[in-house]
Amino acid sequence: MIRLPGRKPRSETRSAIRRTPLRLDRQAQIDRLATRPVDVLVVGGGITGCYAALDAATRGLSVALVERDDFASGTSSKSSKMVHGGLRYIEQGNLPLVRRSLLERQRFRRNAPHLVRRLPFVLPILTQDGVFDARVAKAFEGLLWTYDLAGGWRIGKLHQRLSVAEVLARAPRLRADRLKGGLLYYDSRTDDARLTLTIARTAAHYGATVLNGATCRELVKEGGRVRGARVEVDGRTVEVRAGVVVNATGVWSDTLDSLSDPAHRARVRPAKGVHIVVPWTRLPIDGTVTVPVPGRARRATCTRWGDVVVVGTTDTDYDGSPDEVLCTREEMRYLLDGANTAFDAELTPDDVVGSIAGLRPLVGAKEGATLDMSRDHQITTDSHGLVTVTGGKLTTSRHMGELVIDRALKVLGRQARCRTAKLPLLGGAGYDAEATTATGGLGAHLGERYGTEARFVADLIAEDPSLAGPLIEGSEYLRAEVVYAARYELARNVDDVLSRRTRMRIFARDLSVKAAPEVGRLLQRELGLSDDEVARQLEDYVRGVDREKSVLMEGLS
C-alpha cells in the first residue's frame, strides 16, 4: 500500500484543493483555442509565460497559453534548479533584486511546498585559492548578514560559521589540506520543469486554455494593432483572437517581436549555462557545496539531488541555434576540473551520467562578460500593442507574471487586482512537507512531485495494480506516472515524459533509453498512438540522447 503525503490539519489548509484530478484533454483544449476569443493570449510556455497566464486567469480574464514545443522545454527546464535570493547579486550591489528574490522565494515555499524545498549551502574557507580565503571570510560574512536581513531570515534559519569537522561532515571528500572552516546559509531548490508544468495546470484549473505543441506562425493585426495570432497545432491552423498578446518566448522573443514590428532591433543576449550530473557515490555531499574553479571568476556549485550530484554552472556568450543547446567537451572538462580541484574524487568523463545545457535570455549591451550582466527583467509594449517580457530569473517569475499582466491590462484599458502572491499551486494547498518526508520511500517520492495530488496517482494504481511497478529496474519512477502524465499533464510523446514529466534524461540518461520502450507502450495505450508513431518517437528520443553524448564526448579518447 502506498502511504500518501501528509496533510496539515483542516484549519491550516487553503483553497484550490481538488477533489478530482484536473484532466486536460488535448482535443478539447484545441477546440477551445479555435472557437473562443480571449482577453489575453500568452505565447511561450516557460515559467514566466505560465505565471502570466495564471495571473491573468485569477484576475478574471479569459486566457490562452500556447507553447511551440512543451512546457518548460526551453530555459525553464535547464536552469540551476535553485529558487534563490542570489548572494552574488549583493556582491554586484543589486540589493533590490536580492530583496525581491528572497520575498518571492518565500512565496514559492508557501504556495508550492511540495516542489520548493529548503537547501543548505556550504562555502568552504580555504587558506588560498578558494571562493574566498580566511582573510576575506569576515567581510564575506558581512554579506551573509546583509542577505539574512534582506529577507533570508524568512527561510527559518540564519547563516552560521562551520568548523573544519562540520564542513567535512557535509562534504567528506573535500580536500582538507587548505581548509580553515566554512560558512553555511540556506536557499531553496526545485524541479524546474515540474514547477512550470504545475503553474500551467493551475492556470487551467482557473479557466485558462493551455496547449503545448502549438506554434505561433503569424500575428493578426487590425488597425495597426496586434489582435491575436495564427497558431499551428496538430496539423491545423487556428486563428486566436485576443485583446492583447504577450510575448514570453525567452531567447526567441526577438523573433516574435519582429513579427509585430519588422524594424525591431534584437535586444536579447543569450548566455549559456551548463551543468553535468555525476553519481552521489562518486561525490558524496549533503546539500550544496560551493567551490572555486581554477583560473575562473565564477564559482561552481555541487548539489545533491537524490542519488546524483549536479555540478554547474558556466556563464558564457552563445551565438548558435537556440533550438539545439548542448554541453560540450570543453564545458564538461571545465566543471570536472573544478570538482576535482576541490574534492578528492578523481572524476572522469565516464562518471558523467547526464548533462543540462540552456540559455539565459539576458537583456543588455553586447560588450562585457555575461556573468556581470543584470538578471533584472524588462517589460515593453511596442507601438502595435504587443507586450514583451525578457530577462529575469526563475525565482522572480511570479512577480514578472504580475507585472506583465499589469501592462496587459493597460493595453486592454481595464483594472483587476493580482491574486497570485498567496495563491497555492495545485498540490500545494494543505501539503505537509515534514510529514511527507517522515514517511520516506514511495510516499515521499510521489509527495515531492505531486503534493496532495499524489492520491490521484495512487488511484491509478488501485485501478490497475500493474502500474505500481517501476518503468524499469533501477528507476524510482512508476508506470502510473506515465499514465498520469498522458491523462492529466498533456504529455504527447516519449521525450515529454522522460525529459520533463520525469527527469530521467538528465539524471540517468542511459537508463532512460532503456525505459523508453515501456514509456512508448504506455503512451500508445493512453493516447491511441499507432505503431509507426511510437516507433518514430522512440527513434527520435534515442537519436537525441546519442547526439548529446557525442557532443559531450567529442575528441575524448
C-alpha positions, 0 to 999 in steps of 0.5 A: 500500500502506498502511504500518501503525503501528509496533510496539515490539519483542516484549519491550516489548509487553503483553497484550490484543493481538488477533489478530482484530478484536473484532466486536460484533454488535448482535443478539447483544449484545441477546440477551445483555442479555435472557437473562443476569443480571449482577453489575453493570449500568452505565447511561450510556455516557460515559467514566466509565460505560465505565471502570466497566464495564471495571473491573468486567469485569477484576475478574471480574464479569459486566457490562452497559453500556447507553447511551440514545443512543451512546457518548460522545454526551453530555459525553464527546464535547464536552469540551476534548479535553485529558487534563490535570493542570489548572494552574488547579486549583493556582491554586484550591489543589486540589493533590490533584486536580492530583496525581491528574490528572497520575498518571492522565494518565500512565496514559492515555499508557501504556495508550492511546498511540495516542489520548493524545498529548503537547501543548505549551502556550504562555502568552504574557507580555504587558506588560498585559492578558494571562493574566498580565503580566511582573510576575506571570510569576515567581510564575506560574512558581512554579506551573509548578514546583509542577505539574512536581513534582506529577507533570508531570515524568512527561510527559518534559519540564519547563516552560521560559521562551520568548523573544519569537522562540520564542513567535512561532515557535509562534504567528506571528500573535500580536500582538507589540506587548505581548509580553515572552516566554512560558512553555511546559509540556506536557499531553496531548490526545485524541479524546474520543469515540474514547477512550470508544468504545475503553474500551467495546470493551475492556470487551467484549473482557473479557466485558462486554455493551455496547449503545448505543441502549438506554434505561433506562425503569424500575428493578426493585426487590425488597425495597426494593432496586434489582435491575436495570432495564427497558431499551428497545432496538430496539423491545423491552423487556428486563428486566436483572437485576443485583446492583447498578446504577450510575448514570453518566448525567452531567447526567441522573443526577438523573433516574435517581436519582429513579427509585430514590428519588422524594424525591431532591433534584437535586444536579447543576449543569450548566455549559456549555462551548463551543468553535468550530473555525476553519481552521489557515490562518486561525490558524496555531499549533503546539500550544496557545496560551493567551490572555486574553479581554477583560473575562473571568476565564477564559482561552481556549485555541487548539489545533491539531488537524490542519488546524483550530484549536479555540478554547474554552472558556466556563464558564457556568450552563445551565438548558435541555434537556440533550438539545439543547446548542448554541453560540450567537451570543453564545458564538461572538462571545465566543471570536472576540473573544478570538482576535482580541484576541490574534492578528492574524487578523481572524476572522469568523463565516464562518471558523467551520467547526464548533462543540462545545457540552456540559455539565459535570455539576458537583456543588455549591451553586447560588450562585457562578460555575461556573468556581470550582466543584470538578471533584472527583467524588462517589460515593453509594449511596442507601438502595435500593442504587443507586450514583451517580457525578457530577462529575469530569473526563475525565482522572480517569475511570479512577480514578472507574471504580475507585472506583465499582466499589469501592462496587459491590462493597460493595453486592454484599458481595464483594472483587476487586482493580482491574486497570485502572491498567496495563491497555492499551486495545485498540490500545494494547498494543505501539503505537509512537507515534514510529514511527507518526508517522515514517511520516506520511500514511495510516499515521499517520492510521489509527495515531492512531485505531486503534493496532495495530488499524489492520491490521484496517482495512487488511484491509478494504481488501485485501478490497475495494480500493474502500474505500481511497478517501476518503468524499469529496474533501477528507476524510482519512477512508476508506470502510473506516472506515465499514465498520469502524465498522458491523462492529466499533464498533456504529455504527447510523446516519449521525450515529454515524459522522460525529459520533463514529466520525469527527469530521467534524461538528465539524471540517468540518461542511459537508463532512460533509453532503456525505459523508453520502450515501456514509456512508448507502450504506455503512451500508445495505450493512453493516447491511441498512438499507432505503431509507426508513431511510437516507433518514430518517437522512440527513434527520435528520443534515442537519436537525441540522447546519442547526439548529446553524448557525442557532443559531450564526448567529442575528441575524448579518447 
